[in-house]
Amino acid sequence: MALSEGYGNDYIVLTDDDGNELELEHLDTLEIDGVLYMAFLPADMDEDDEDFGVVILKVVVENDEDVLVTIDDDDELDSIFKSFVERLSDD
C-alpha cells in the first residue's frame, strides 16, 4: 500500500493494489528489533463504537520508498499488538 500526502501528520490515505483508498488516523509508531510498525484507527470510526479494529502495518523499503505492508505472521502481529497496547496504556 502506498502512502499519500495531504492529510497532515495524524491522517494518511492508503491505496491498496486494487486502487481502493482507506483513510486512517495514526496512533503510534514503534521500532522493534530495527523494524518500524505503525498503529492506526479507521478515520471514519464512530467514537462510541466499541467494536473497532486497530490496524497495524509494518514499514518496509521497496524501490527506495517506505511502504506499509500487512503482517502475515500471526505470532508477530500478536506480539506487536501487545507492545502497542502496553505503550498506549502507559500514556
GUKENU-202075 format. One record per residue (C-alpha): chain; x, z, y; residue number from 1. Coordinates in nm, 3 decimals. Layout:
N
<loba kette="A" X="X" Z="Z" Y="Y" nr="NUM"/>
...
//
This chain:
91
<loba kette="A" X="0.000" Z="0.000" Y="0.000" nr="1"/>
<loba kette="A" X="0.143" Z="-0.096" Y="0.334" nr="2"/>
<loba kette="A" X="0.131" Z="0.130" Y="0.637" nr="3"/>
<loba kette="A" X="-0.048" Z="0.016" Y="0.950" nr="4"/>
<loba kette="A" X="0.032" Z="0.133" Y="1.302" nr="5"/>
<loba kette="A" X="-0.205" Z="0.217" Y="1.585" nr="6"/>
<loba kette="A" X="-0.385" Z="0.534" Y="1.479" nr="7"/>
<loba kette="A" X="-0.147" Z="0.789" Y="1.628" nr="8"/>
<loba kette="A" X="0.055" Z="1.050" Y="1.446" nr="9"/>
<loba kette="A" X="-0.223" Z="1.204" Y="1.240" nr="10"/>
<loba kette="A" X="-0.409" Z="0.899" Y="1.108" nr="11"/>
<loba kette="A" X="-0.298" Z="0.596" Y="0.913" nr="12"/>
<loba kette="A" X="-0.471" Z="0.297" Y="0.763" nr="13"/>
<loba kette="A" X="-0.360" Z="0.193" Y="0.417" nr="14"/>
<loba kette="A" X="-0.421" Z="-0.155" Y="0.285" nr="15"/>
<loba kette="A" X="-0.424" Z="-0.196" Y="-0.091" nr="16"/>
<loba kette="A" X="-0.318" Z="-0.506" Y="-0.284" nr="17"/>
<loba kette="A" X="-0.676" Z="-0.644" Y="-0.261" nr="18"/>
<loba kette="A" X="-0.689" Z="-0.614" Y="0.120" nr="19"/>
<loba kette="A" X="-0.917" Z="-0.309" Y="0.125" nr="20"/>
<loba kette="A" X="-0.846" Z="-0.062" Y="0.406" nr="21"/>
<loba kette="A" X="-0.868" Z="0.316" Y="0.386" nr="22"/>
<loba kette="A" X="-0.824" Z="0.541" Y="0.689" nr="23"/>
<loba kette="A" X="-0.655" Z="0.871" Y="0.608" nr="24"/>
<loba kette="A" X="-0.569" Z="1.184" Y="0.803" nr="25"/>
<loba kette="A" X="-0.212" Z="1.302" Y="0.739" nr="26"/>
<loba kette="A" X="-0.195" Z="1.669" Y="0.639" nr="27"/>
<loba kette="A" X="0.168" Z="1.726" Y="0.550" nr="28"/>
<loba kette="A" X="0.489" Z="1.575" Y="0.416" nr="29"/>
<loba kette="A" X="0.717" Z="1.737" Y="0.161" nr="30"/>
<loba kette="A" X="1.059" Z="1.637" Y="0.036" nr="31"/>
<loba kette="A" X="1.116" Z="1.744" Y="-0.323" nr="32"/>
<loba kette="A" X="1.435" Z="1.651" Y="-0.508" nr="33"/>
<loba kette="A" X="1.513" Z="1.385" Y="-0.247" nr="34"/>
<loba kette="A" X="1.169" Z="1.220" Y="-0.276" nr="35"/>
<loba kette="A" X="0.913" Z="1.221" Y="0.007" nr="36"/>
<loba kette="A" X="0.550" Z="1.296" Y="-0.072" nr="37"/>
<loba kette="A" X="0.263" Z="1.280" Y="0.177" nr="38"/>
<loba kette="A" X="-0.076" Z="1.451" Y="0.155" nr="39"/>
<loba kette="A" X="-0.386" Z="1.302" Y="0.320" nr="40"/>
<loba kette="A" X="-0.761" Z="1.352" Y="0.352" nr="41"/>
<loba kette="A" X="-1.006" Z="1.063" Y="0.391" nr="42"/>
<loba kette="A" X="-1.075" Z="1.030" Y="0.765" nr="43"/>
<loba kette="A" X="-1.448" Z="0.979" Y="0.711" nr="44"/>
<loba kette="A" X="-1.485" Z="1.303" Y="0.516" nr="45"/>
<loba kette="A" X="-1.759" Z="1.542" Y="0.634" nr="46"/>
<loba kette="A" X="-1.616" Z="1.883" Y="0.730" nr="47"/>
<loba kette="A" X="-1.893" Z="2.055" Y="0.530" nr="48"/>
<loba kette="A" X="-1.817" Z="1.851" Y="0.220" nr="49"/>
<loba kette="A" X="-1.694" Z="2.093" Y="-0.046" nr="50"/>
<loba kette="A" X="-1.613" Z="1.816" Y="-0.294" nr="51"/>
<loba kette="A" X="-1.321" Z="1.647" Y="-0.120" nr="52"/>
<loba kette="A" X="-1.016" Z="1.488" Y="-0.266" nr="53"/>
<loba kette="A" X="-0.667" Z="1.525" Y="-0.131" nr="54"/>
<loba kette="A" X="-0.474" Z="1.201" Y="-0.160" nr="55"/>
<loba kette="A" X="-0.107" Z="1.250" Y="-0.247" nr="56"/>
<loba kette="A" X="0.122" Z="0.949" Y="-0.226" nr="57"/>
<loba kette="A" X="0.494" Z="0.900" Y="-0.285" nr="58"/>
<loba kette="A" X="0.717" Z="0.721" Y="-0.033" nr="59"/>
<loba kette="A" X="0.938" Z="0.456" Y="-0.195" nr="60"/>
<loba kette="A" X="1.156" Z="0.188" Y="-0.039" nr="61"/>
<loba kette="A" X="1.067" Z="-0.172" Y="-0.123" nr="62"/>
<loba kette="A" X="1.240" Z="-0.461" Y="0.054" nr="63"/>
<loba kette="A" X="1.393" Z="-0.218" Y="0.307" nr="64"/>
<loba kette="A" X="1.046" Z="-0.082" Y="0.402" nr="65"/>
<loba kette="A" X="0.885" Z="0.254" Y="0.333" nr="66"/>
<loba kette="A" X="0.582" Z="0.200" Y="0.114" nr="67"/>
<loba kette="A" X="0.328" Z="0.456" Y="-0.008" nr="68"/>
<loba kette="A" X="0.251" Z="0.441" Y="-0.379" nr="69"/>
<loba kette="A" X="0.025" Z="0.634" Y="-0.610" nr="70"/>
<loba kette="A" X="0.175" Z="0.882" Y="-0.853" nr="71"/>
<loba kette="A" X="0.102" Z="0.769" Y="-1.209" nr="72"/>
<loba kette="A" X="0.261" Z="1.065" Y="-1.388" nr="73"/>
<loba kette="A" X="0.001" Z="1.346" Y="-1.420" nr="74"/>
<loba kette="A" X="0.266" Z="1.619" Y="-1.455" nr="75"/>
<loba kette="A" X="0.446" Z="1.501" Y="-1.141" nr="76"/>
<loba kette="A" X="0.117" Z="1.480" Y="-0.949" nr="77"/>
<loba kette="A" X="0.012" Z="1.830" Y="-1.061" nr="78"/>
<loba kette="A" X="0.348" Z="1.976" Y="-0.961" nr="79"/>
<loba kette="A" X="0.344" Z="1.809" Y="-0.619" nr="80"/>
<loba kette="A" X="-0.018" Z="1.913" Y="-0.560" nr="81"/>
<loba kette="A" X="0.073" Z="2.277" Y="-0.631" nr="82"/>
<loba kette="A" X="0.365" Z="2.252" Y="-0.387" nr="83"/>
<loba kette="A" X="0.135" Z="2.124" Y="-0.114" nr="84"/>
<loba kette="A" X="-0.125" Z="2.396" Y="-0.184" nr="85"/>
<loba kette="A" X="0.144" Z="2.667" Y="-0.161" nr="86"/>
<loba kette="A" X="0.280" Z="2.526" Y="0.162" nr="87"/>
<loba kette="A" X="-0.059" Z="2.475" Y="0.326" nr="88"/>
<loba kette="A" X="-0.177" Z="2.823" Y="0.225" nr="89"/>
<loba kette="A" X="0.134" Z="2.971" Y="0.391" nr="90"/>
<loba kette="A" X="0.040" Z="2.809" Y="0.726" nr="91"/>
//
